């Protein structure tokens, strides 16, 4: 449709131009021009509507505001051509502001940063043409009354507008290699107008009579090309905006501004042979000089803006890392000369990703801007705060009188985050972790100071966040150890360095073992036996927790099957699940695969998850828990009560067991408050038909309290630490050969420790039953 329309209209324009050229009657030829002009205005409006987008895009070729300006300008041009009185050309000249605005909008859509420069250059070219024409030819004719003022202005202003339009439209072509044909057709239309008005100016310069009659065919063609451009299919094309390059003087700019600056003196020289008006030369030179200066000032401003943008963060306006590094290097040189001190701080926002993910990136960006403002208020004018990327900031205190002043500033930064941040209608609390490194104590070059401040910041995060830490040499040793652990952990499973220990779970009514919790240990070739707190965080960060977790589950299930096949009673084996495992993929598929490979009954496997994972995982985590329930696997909440104060979520989750955290057992020593909390937790779980397991039971008083308040099971050092499979088998054997109410059946029994320090294991024996220690030790 559009391809046929623009080709058809192009054919009609060519036919009209030929007919106008062959028509001897000047009035009829003018009528052809007016008719084509009116038709073009209608076609431009139709094309802009036909090629519109549902949502306005600034770089869309067929921007409706641009073509609306074209339609208005063309209407005035047609009116000026229709009424060829002495004021008709001036009416046509009123169209040029609209036409120039339309092309300027197209330039702005393609490359916003060059719009003003392009308009100024176009004005320089147009004014230079008008100035020269008036000074050499038209001005003397008007002063000698050989031409009226309206005709003289028309002869000068119309070519001036055409030259400005041509320069501006040619700017579109040089913005990028991708050049829409509709823009080229606009340039052809402007060139046609320039040919008409330039010919008239040339005839006036030669003393001929001012007339448009012989140029009507070319005028018809120029009008028609606007309509062809409006109908062209490229009007609907989308082009990516051009990235603004640093402002610089092109050869064409230099030539144009050089000619404009020298035009006044050249006309003065020409005045020796042609009479010139000194007032005209002075006025024209002043206008051209002002435009040239404006263009140069604009170039300088643009260059400064680009350089500032290259060194400063676009979002916050803070210096980037490169500028911060340069300032730090200079400050270090000054500090060395005066033997002074300086401070570098590394700041990271705590849990920024959670805010970004829950509220959106727009809210995250707004938070970063507000943080930047508060950090600026915490430092002096000579200090520097920079954005290092993401949610990381760095601070430079180059003039530090006393190293203790660094801690004062760090405290000030922490206090600046006490008040919430207003993100729209929401108020969000955010806190920083701050690492502090001092010169010369903690380093003498930028890289070392930044690295040590970063290490101190990570220590601040490890110590609970929302605090600051000064760098100490031990931090680097810890960082190197973590890196070494990460490297060794990749090979630990291949070398069979990982082992599982099992901590028994005891039924409080019978005192007998009903289950175990599998806990991983690492026989490091250099560091010895490592607990999970040493290497599980590393596995979480690196993603190794996924294969490690599957290995733990499969090994524990195999061990449970082996005990059952040996003849021991069937008992549940509990395995901890990591949030990273939930994020990696369907946990239910992995669990079902492990159960198939090992042959363990699903009801004998219990998966322990944390409260935060159960609640923050959203619908995806809830669906996975239901999938596990459908398989037949038991699920429990580990460390219950420490994550959230609202326990109403329990009724919505497919949970079988809750494990009361060890901290509540410790609080039992604190009196009524601690006991009331545990009683409430047990009652809540039983009301939801869930079992209750108390973790960290270490004293007889705790045991008696739990039994008195109907707690179902316990695990803790009172009965046994995590022990090896062989030790666990000894305990199971003991229960087989010593039937009865169990070793926890006697409330008055005196439990004492029996540890094997060489392996870090042990059991607690009841009364004077030394055979327990002998069987395990």
C-alpha positions in Angstrom: 0.0 0.0 0.0 2.6 2.6 1.1 5.0 1.5 -1.6 2.4 2.0 -4.3 1.2 5.3 -2.7 4.6 7.1 -2.7 5.5 5.9 -6.2 2.1 7.0 -7.5 2.4 10.4 -6.0 6.0 10.8 -7.3 4.6 10.1 -10.8 1.9 12.7 -10.4 4.5 15.3 -9.2 6.7 14.6 -12.2 3.7 14.9 -14.6 2.5 18.2 -12.9 6.1 19.6 -13.3 6.2 18.7 -17.0 2.7 20.2 -17.6 3.7 23.4 -15.8 6.8 23.7 -17.9 4.8 23.2 -21.1 2.0 25.6 -20.2 2.6 29.0 -21.8 0.1 30.7 -19.6 1.9 31.9 -16.4 -1.3 32.1 -14.4 -2.2 28.4 -15.2 1.4 27.3 -14.4 1.1 29.1 -11.0 -2.2 27.3 -10.5 -0.5 23.9 -11.0 2.0 24.9 -8.4 -0.7 25.9 -5.9 -2.6 22.8 -6.5 0.4 20.6 -6.0 1.3 22.5 -2.9 -2.2 22.1 -1.4 -2.1 18.4 -2.3 1.3 18.0 -0.6 0.0 19.6 2.6 -2.8 17.0 2.7 -0.4 14.2 1.8 2.1 15.2 4.5 -0.7 15.2 7.1 -2.0 11.8 5.8 1.6 10.3 5.8 2.3 11.5 9.3 -1.0 9.9 10.5 -0.5 6.7 8.5 3.0 6.0 9.7 2.4 7.0 13.3 3.4 4.7 16.2 1.1 3.8 19.0 3.7 5.0 21.5 5.9 8.0 20.7 9.6 7.2 20.3 12.0 10.1 20.1 14.1 8.6 17.3 11.2 7.4 15.1 11.7 8.8 11.6 8.1 9.7 11.2 7.7 11.7 14.3 4.3 13.4 14.1 5.5 16.7 15.7 8.2 17.0 13.0 5.7 16.5 10.1 3.1 18.7 11.7 5.7 21.5 11.5 6.4 20.6 7.9 2.7 20.8 7.1 2.4 24.2 8.7 5.5 25.5 6.9 4.3 24.1 3.5 0.9 25.8 4.0 2.6 29.2 4.3 4.9 28.5 1.3 1.8 27.7 -0.8 0.1 30.8 0.4 3.1 32.9 -0.5 3.2 31.3 -4.0 -0.6 31.7 -4.5 -0.6 35.4 -3.7 2.3 36.8 -5.6 1.9 40.4 -4.4 4.8 42.4 -3.1 4.2 40.8 0.4 3.6 37.3 -0.9 7.3 36.2 -0.6 7.5 37.5 3.0 4.5 35.3 3.8 6.4 32.4 2.3 9.4 33.3 4.4 7.3 32.9 7.6 7.2 29.2 6.7 10.9 28.7 7.3 10.9 28.7 11.2 8.3 25.9 11.0 10.4 23.9 8.4 13.6 24.4 10.4 11.9 23.3 13.6 10.7 20.1 11.9 14.2 19.2 10.7 15.7 20.2 14.1 13.3 17.7 15.7 14.4 15.0 13.4 18.1 15.8 14.2 17.2 15.7 17.9 15.6 12.3 17.6 18.7 10.9 15.8 21.3 12.6 18.2 20.0 14.9 20.9 23.3 16.4 21.8 24.0 18.0 18.4 20.7 19.7 17.8 21.7 23.2 19.0 25.1 23.0 17.3 23.4 22.1 14.0 20.9 24.9 14.2 23.7 27.5 14.9 25.8 26.2 12.0 22.8 26.4 9.7 22.1 30.0 10.8 25.7 30.9 10.2 25.5 29.7 6.6 22.1 31.3 6.0 23.1 34.7 7.5 26.4 34.7 5.5 24.4 34.2 2.2 21.9 36.9 3.1 24.6 39.3 4.3 26.6 39.0 1.1 23.6 39.3 -1.2 22.2 42.4 0.6 25.6 44.1 0.8 26.7 43.6 -2.8 23.5 43.6 -4.8 20.1 44.0 -3.2 20.9 46.7 -0.7 22.1 49.2 -3.3 19.0 48.5 -5.5 16.7 49.2 -2.5 18.6 52.4 -1.5 18.4 53.7 -5.1 14.7 52.9 -5.2 15.2 50.5 -8.0 13.5 47.8 -5.8 10.9 47.9 -3.1 11.8 46.9 0.5 9.4 43.9 0.5 10.9 42.6 -2.8 14.5 43.2 -1.5 13.8 41.3 1.7 12.2 38.5 -0.1 15.1 38.1 -2.5 17.5 37.9 0.4 15.6 36.0 3.0 14.2 33.2 0.9 17.7 31.9 -0.2 18.9 32.4 3.3 16.2 30.2 4.7 16.9 27.6 2.0 20.6 27.5 2.8 19.9 27.1 6.5 17.5 24.3 5.8 19.9 22.6 3.4 22.8 22.7 6.0 20.4 21.4 8.7 19.0 18.6 6.6 22.5 17.5 5.5 23.4 17.2 9.2 20.9 14.3 9.3 22.9 12.4 6.7 26.2 12.8 8.6 24.8 11.6 11.9 25.2 7.9 11.1 25.7 5.5 8.2 22.0 4.5 8.4 20.2 7.2 6.4 16.4 6.9 5.9 15.3 7.7 2.3 12.6 10.0 3.6 15.3 12.3 5.0 17.0 12.3 1.6 13.8 13.3 -0.1 13.4 16.2 2.3 16.9 17.3 1.3 15.9 17.1 -2.4 12.8 19.2 -1.7 14.9 21.9 0.1 17.5 21.8 -2.7 14.6 22.5 -5.2 13.5 25.5 -3.2 17.1 26.8 -3.1 17.4 26.4 -6.8 14.3 28.5 -7.4 15.1 31.3 -5.0 18.8 31.2 -5.9 17.9 31.7 -9.5 15.7 34.7 -8.6 18.6 36.2 -6.6 21.0 35.7 -9.6 18.5 37.4 -11.9 18.2 40.3 -9.6 21.9 40.6 -9.3 22.1 40.9 -13.1 19.5 43.6 -13.2 16.6 41.4 -14.5 13.0 41.7 -13.3 12.0 39.8 -10.2 9.8 36.9 -11.4 8.9 33.3 -10.5 7.0 32.5 -13.7 9.7 30.6 -15.5 10.6 28.6 -12.3 7.1 27.3 -11.6 7.9 23.7 -12.8 10.8 23.5 -10.4 8.7 24.9 -7.6 6.0 22.3 -8.3 8.6 19.6 -8.1 10.0 21.0 -4.8 6.5 21.1 -3.2 5.8 17.6 -4.4 8.9 16.0 -3.0 7.7 16.9 0.5 4.7 14.8 -0.1 6.7 11.9 -1.6 8.9 12.0 1.6 5.8 11.8 3.8 4.5 8.7 2.0 7.8 6.8 1.8 7.8 3.5 3.8 10.9 4.6 5.7 8.7 7.0 7.6 7.8 4.1 9.9 11.3 2.8 10.3 12.9 2.7 13.8 16.6 3.7 14.2 18.7 3.5 17.3 19.7 7.0 18.6 23.3 7.9 17.7 25.7 7.9 20.7 27.0 11.5 21.1 30.7 11.7 20.3 32.8 14.4 22.0 32.4 17.8 20.3 35.1 18.6 17.9 35.7 21.0 14.9 35.3 19.4 11.5 36.9 20.7 8.4 33.6 22.0 7.2 33.0 23.8 10.5 36.4 25.5 10.3 35.8 26.6 6.7 32.4 27.9 7.4 33.4 29.9 10.5 36.5 31.2 8.8 34.5 32.5 5.9 31.9 34.0 8.2 34.6 35.8 10.2 36.4 37.1 7.1 33.2 38.0 5.2 33.0 41.6 6.6 36.6 42.5 5.6 36.1 40.9 2.2 33.0 43.0 1.6 34.9 46.1 2.6 37.5 45.3 -0.1 34.7 44.6 -2.6 33.3 48.0 -1.7 36.1 49.6 -3.8 34.4 48.4 -7.0 30.8 48.1 -5.7 29.1 50.6 -3.5 28.5 49.1 0.0 26.7 50.3 3.1 29.1 50.4 6.1 26.1 50.2 8.4 25.1 46.9 6.7 28.6 45.5 6.9 28.9 46.4 10.6 25.5 44.9 11.5 26.1 41.7 9.4 29.6 41.3 10.8 28.3 41.6 14.3 25.6 39.0 13.8 28.0 36.5 12.2 30.6 37.1 14.9 28.0 36.5 17.6 26.9 33.2 15.9 30.5 32.0 15.5 31.3 32.8 19.1 28.1 31.0 20.2 29.1 28.0 18.2 32.6 27.9 19.7 31.2 28.3 23.2 28.8 25.5 22.6 31.6 23.3 21.4 33.7 24.1 24.5 30.7 23.4 26.8 30.0 20.1 25.0 33.6 19.0 25.3 33.5 19.9 29.1 30.3 18.0 29.5 31.6 14.9 27.7 34.8 15.0 29.8 32.8 15.4 33.0 30.5 12.5 32.0 33.5 10.3 31.3 34.9 10.9 34.8 31.6 11.1 36.8 28.9 8.6 37.4 25.8 9.5 35.3 23.3 8.3 38.0 24.7 9.9 41.1 27.1 12.6 39.7 29.9 11.2 41.8 33.4 10.7 40.5 34.1 7.3 38.9 36.7 4.9 40.0 39.3 6.2 37.6 39.0 9.8 38.8 39.1 8.6 42.5 42.2 6.6 41.8 43.9 9.6 40.2 43.0 11.9 43.2 44.2 9.2 45.6 47.6 9.0 43.8 48.0 12.8 44.1 46.9 12.9 47.7 49.4 10.1 48.5 52.2 12.1 47.0 51.3 15.2 49.1 51.0 13.0 52.3 54.5 11.6 51.6 55.9 15.1 51.3 54.4 16.4 54.5 54.6 13.1 56.3 50.9 13.2 57.1 48.0 10.7 57.1 45.1 10.0 54.8 42.2 7.6 54.9 40.5 5.4 52.3 37.0 4.0 53.0 35.2 1.3 51.1 31.4 1.3 51.6 28.9 -1.3 50.5 25.2 -1.1 51.0 23.8 -4.1 53.0 21.1 -6.2 51.2 20.8 -3.7 48.3 20.0 -6.6 45.9 16.9 -7.4 48.0 15.6 -3.8 47.6 16.5 -3.8 43.9 14.7 -7.1 43.3 11.6 -6.3 45.3 11.0 -2.6 44.5 12.5 -2.6 41.0 15.6 -1.0 39.4 14.1 2.5 39.3 13.7 2.4 43.1 17.2 1.0 43.4 18.6 3.8 41.3 16.7 6.4 43.4 18.2 4.8 46.6 21.7 5.1 45.2 21.1 8.8 44.4 19.9 9.5 47.9 22.8 7.6 49.4 25.2 9.7 47.3 23.7 12.9 48.7 24.0 11.7 52.3 27.6 10.6 51.8 28.4 14.1 50.4 27.0 15.7 53.6 29.3 13.5 55.7 32.6 14.7 54.3 34.4 18.0 53.9 34.8 20.0 50.6 38.3 18.8 50.1 37.3 15.1 50.6 36.1 12.9 47.8 33.3 10.4 47.7 33.1 8.2 44.5 30.8 5.5 43.2 32.9 2.4 42.5 30.1 0.6 40.7 26.9 -1.1 41.7 26.2 -0.3 45.4 29.8 0.3 46.3 31.2 3.7 47.2 34.7 4.9 48.1 35.7 7.8 50.3 39.0 9.7 50.3 40.0 11.8 53.3 43.3 13.4 52.1 43.9 15.7 55.0 43.8 13.7 58.2 45.2 15.3 61.2 44.8 12.3 63.5 44.1 8.7 62.4 41.4 8.6 65.0 39.4 11.2 63.0 38.8 8.4 60.4 36.6 6.6 63.0 34.7 9.8 63.6 33.9 10.1 59.9 32.9 6.4 59.8 30.6 6.9 62.7 29.1 9.9 61.0 28.4 7.8 57.9 26.7 5.1 59.9 24.5 7.8 61.6 23.6 9.2 58.2 21.8 5.9 57.4 19.7 5.9 60.6 16.8 7.8 59.0 14.8 5.9 56.3 15.1 6.7 52.6 11.9 7.9 50.9 11.4 6.0 47.7 8.1 7.4 46.4 5.5 6.5 48.9 7.6 3.9 50.5 10.2 4.4 53.3 13.1 2.0 53.1 15.9 1.5 55.7 19.3 0.7 54.3 22.6 0.3 56.2 26.3 0.4 55.1 29.3 -1.8 55.8 32.4 0.4 56.0 36.0 -0.7 55.7 38.8 1.7 56.7 42.4 1.7 55.6 45.0 4.4 56.7 48.2 5.7 55.2 50.9 4.9 55.9 50.0 2.2 58.4 47.9 0.1 56.0 49.6 0.8 52.6 51.6 3.3 50.6 50.1 3.0 47.2 46.5 3.3 45.9 46.1 -0.4 45.0 47.1 -1.6 48.4 45.0 0.9 50.3 41.9 0.1 48.3 42.4 -3.6 48.6 42.9 -3.4 52.4 39.8 -1.1 52.8 37.8 -3.7 50.7 39.0 -6.5 53.0 38.0 -4.5 56.1 34.6 -3.9 54.6 34.0 -7.6 54.1 35.0 -8.2 57.8 32.4 -5.6 58.7 29.8 -7.6 56.8 30.9 -10.8 58.5 30.5 -9.1 61.9 26.8 -8.4 61.3 26.8 -5.5 58.8 25.8 -1.9 59.6 29.2 -1.2 61.2 32.8 -0.3 60.3 36.0 -2.1 60.7 39.6 -0.9 60.6 42.0 -2.9 58.5 44.4 -5.3 60.3 47.0 -7.6 58.7 45.0 -10.6 59.9 42.3 -9.7 57.4 44.6 -10.5 54.4 45.5 -13.8 55.9 41.8 -14.6 56.3 41.2 -13.6 52.6 44.0 -15.8 51.4 42.8 -18.7 53.5 39.3 -18.3 52.0 40.8 -18.3 48.5 42.8 -21.4 49.2 39.7 -23.1 50.7 37.8 -22.3 47.5 40.5 -23.9 45.3 40.9 -26.9 47.6 37.1 -27.4 47.9 36.8 -28.0 44.1 39.0 -31.1 44.6 37.8 -32.3 48.0 35.0 -34.5 46.7 37.2 -36.0 44.0 39.8 -36.9 46.7 37.2 -38.3 49.1 38.2 -35.8 51.7 34.6 -35.1 52.8 32.9 -37.3 55.4 29.6 -37.3 57.2 29.0 -37.3 60.9 25.6 -38.1 62.4 24.0 -36.5 65.5 21.3 -38.8 67.0 17.8 -37.6 67.6 16.2 -39.1 70.7 12.6 -39.7 71.5 11.9 -38.1 74.9 9.3 -40.6 75.9 11.3 -43.7 75.3 14.9 -42.3 75.4 15.8 -44.3 72.3 17.3 -43.1 69.0 14.7 -42.5 66.3 16.7 -40.5 63.7 20.0 -38.8 62.9 21.0 -35.5 61.3 23.8 -35.8 58.7 26.5 -33.1 59.1 29.4 -32.8 56.7 33.1 -32.5 57.8 36.2 -32.0 55.7 39.5 -33.8 56.3 41.7 -31.0 54.9 45.1 -32.4 54.0 46.8 -29.3 55.7 44.3 -27.8 58.1 43.0 -31.0 59.6 39.3 -31.7 60.3 37.2 -28.7 59.4 33.6 -28.0 60.5 30.9 -26.8 58.1 31.2 -23.3 59.4 34.7 -23.1 57.8 33.8 -24.2 54.2 30.0 -24.2 53.7 29.9 -20.3 53.2 32.6 -20.7 50.5 30.5 -23.5 48.9 27.5 -21.2 49.0 29.3 -18.3 47.3 30.9 -20.4 44.6 27.9 -22.6 43.8 29.7 -25.8 44.9 26.9 -26.2 47.5 24.7 -27.8 44.7 26.9 -30.8 44.0 28.0 -30.9 47.6 24.5 -31.0 48.9 23.5 -33.8 46.5 26.6 -35.8 47.6 25.6 -35.3 51.3 22.1 -36.5 50.6 23.1 -39.5 48.7 25.8 -40.6 51.2 23.4 -40.1 54.1 20.7 -42.2 52.3 23.1 -44.9 51.5 24.2 -45.0 55.2 20.6 -45.2 56.4 19.9 -48.1 54.0 23.1 -49.9 55.1 22.1 -49.6 58.8 18.7 -51.0 58.0 20.1 -53.9 56.0 22.5 -54.7 58.9 19.5 -55.2 61.1 19.1 -52.0 63.0 15.7 -50.4 63.4 14.6 -48.1 60.5 15.1 -44.4 61.4 14.9 -41.1 59.7 18.0 -39.3 58.3 17.8 -35.5 58.2 19.7 -33.5 55.6 20.0 -29.7 55.4 18.9 -28.0 52.2 20.5 -24.7 51.0 18.7 -21.8 49.4 21.2 -22.1 46.5 19.9 -25.6 45.8 16.3 -24.2 45.6 17.5 -21.6 43.1 19.5 -24.0 41.0 16.6 -26.1 39.8 13.8 -28.5 40.8 14.9 -30.0 44.2 12.2 -32.6 43.9 13.8 -34.1 40.8 17.2 -34.4 42.6 15.6 -35.9 45.7 13.6 -38.5 43.7 16.8 -39.4 41.8 18.8 -39.9 45.0 16.0 -42.1 46.5 15.9 -44.3 43.4 19.7 -44.8 43.4 19.9 -45.6 47.1 16.6 -47.5 47.6 15.7 -45.5 50.8 12.0 -45.2 51.6 10.9 -41.6 51.1 9.4 -41.3 54.6 12.8 -42.0 56.1 14.3 -38.9 54.5 13.8 -35.6 56.2 14.8 -32.3 54.6 15.6 -29.4 56.8 15.0 -25.8 55.5 15.3 -22.4 57.2 12.4 -20.1 57.8 13.8 -17.5 55.5 14.0 -20.0 52.6 10.4 -21.1 53.3 9.0 -17.6 53.3 11.2 -15.6 50.9 11.3 -18.3 48.2 7.8 -17.2 47.2 5.5 -19.4 45.1 8.4 -21.3 43.6 9.6 -22.5 47.0 6.1 -23.4 48.1 5.5 -25.4 44.9 8.8 -27.3 45.5 7.8 -28.1 49.1 4.5 -29.5 47.8 6.4 -31.6 45.2 8.6 -33.0 48.0 5.5 -33.8 50.1 4.0 -35.6 47.2 7.1 -37.8 46.9 6.6 -38.8 50.5 9.6 -37.0 52.0 9.3 -35.3 55.4 10.1 -31.6 55.7 11.1 -29.6 58.8 11.9 -26.0 59.7 15.4 -25.7 61.2 16.3 -23.0 63.8 12.6 -22.3 64.3 11.7 -19.1 66.0 14.8 -17.0 65.2 13.9 -15.8 61.7 10.4 -14.3 62.0 8.2 -13.2 64.8 5.0 -14.1 63.0 4.4 -17.8 62.9 1.1 -17.8 61.1 2.9 -19.0 57.9 3.2 -22.5 59.4 -0.4 -23.4 58.6 0.2 -22.7 54.9 3.4 -24.8 54.4 3.6 -28.6 54.1 5.8 -29.0 57.1 6.0 -32.1 59.4 8.5 -31.0 62.1 9.9 -27.9 63.6 13.3 -27.8 65.4 13.5 -25.3 68.2 16.7 -23.3 67.9 19.5 -23.8 70.5 19.2 -20.2 71.6 15.9 -21.0 73.2 17.5 -23.8 75.2 20.1 -21.5 76.4 17.4 -19.0 77.5 15.8 -21.7 79.8 18.5 -20.7 82.3 17.1 -17.1 82.3 13.9 -17.9 84.2 10.2 -17.6 83.4 10.6 -15.6 80.2 12.7 -18.3 78.5 10.5 -21.2 79.6 7.3 -19.4 78.5 8.6 -19.0 75.0 9.5 -22.7 74.6 6.2 -23.8 76.1 4.4 -21.5 73.6 6.4 -22.9 70.6 5.7 -26.5 71.6 2.0 -25.8 72.0 1.8 -24.0 68.6 3.5 -26.9 66.8 1.3 -29.5 68.4 -1.8 -27.5 67.6 -0.8 -27.7 63.9 -0.2 -31.5 64.4 3.6 -31.1 64.0 6.4 -32.8 65.9 8.8 -30.8 67.9 12.6 -31.4 68.1 14.6 -29.4 70.6 18.2 -28.6 69.4 21.2 -28.0 71.7 20.1 -29.8 74.8 23.1 -29.9 77.1 21.8 -30.2 80.7 19.6 -32.5 82.7 17.4 -29.5 83.7 16.7 -28.7 80.0 15.9 -32.4 79.4 13.5 -32.6 82.4 11.8 -29.3 81.3 11.2 -30.6 77.8 9.8 -33.9 79.0 7.5 -32.1 81.4 6.2 -30.0 78.6 5.6 -32.7 76.0 8.4 -32.0 73.6 8.7 -35.0 71.2 12.4 -35.3 70.5 15.8 -33.8 71.3 19.3 -33.7 70.0 22.3 -32.2 71.7 25.6 -32.8 73.5 23.7 -34.2 76.5 23.2 -37.3 74.5 25.9 -37.1 71.8 27.9 -34.9 69.6 27.9 -35.5 65.9 29.8 -38.8 65.6 31.2 -41.1 62.8 29.1 -43.8 61.2 31.1 -46.4 63.1 30.4 -44.7 66.5 26.7 -44.4 65.5 26.6 -48.1 64.8 28.0 -48.8 68.3 25.2 -46.7 69.8 22.6 -48.6 67.8 24.1 -51.9 68.8 24.0 -50.8 72.4 20.3 -50.1 72.1 19.7 -53.6 70.7 21.6 -55.4 73.5 20.1 -53.2 76.2 16.3 -53.1 75.7 14.2 -51.1 78.1 13.0 -47.6 78.6 16.2 -46.2 77.2 19.1 -44.3 78.6 17.1 -41.1 79.1 14.4 -42.9 81.0 15.8 -42.1 84.4 15.1 -38.5 85.3 17.6 -38.6 88.1 20.5 -39.9 86.0 23.7 -37.9 86.2 24.9 -37.2 82.7 28.6 -36.5 82.4 30.8 -35.9 79.3 32.9 -38.6 77.7 34.8 -37.0 74.8 37.5 -38.4 72.5 39.5 -35.2 71.8 41.6 -36.7 69.1 38.6 -37.0 66.7 36.5 -34.3 68.2 33.7 -36.7 69.0 32.0 -38.1 72.1 28.9 -39.3 73.8 27.3 -38.6 77.1 26.8 -41.5 79.4 24.0 -42.0 81.9 24.8 -42.7 85.5 27.7 -45.1 85.8 27.0 -47.0 82.6 30.6 -47.0 81.5 29.9 -49.6 78.8 28.5 -46.8 76.6 31.8 -45.0 76.6 33.7 -48.2 76.1 31.5 -49.1 73.1 32.0 -45.8 71.4 35.5 -44.8 72.5 
